[in-house]
């Protein structure tokens, strides 16, 4: 199992992949898991924003904190060149 990264390392990793397609796996509790695909849109000191395409010309922007990745509430998977890179 990979070791935990500090929040600054996680933030830097997310910033390095702005504009790239990601898969988000969100733990909602009680065995509820939501999986969404989107694009890393923006980063801020405490949160990052992902644009989710809902089809039919609609989209949604969702923000997540870097601590969500650290606590494994959100798993971010980068899909570049059909390879999967996990941010954790």
Secondary structure as UniProt FT lines:
FT   HELIX           7..16
FT   TURN            17..19
FT   STRAND          21..29
FT   TURN            30..31
FT   STRAND          32..43
FT   STRAND          47..55
FT   TURN            56..57
FT   STRAND          58..65
FT   HELIX           66..70
FT   TURN            71..72
FT   STRAND          74..80
FT   TURN            81..82
FT   STRAND          83..87
//
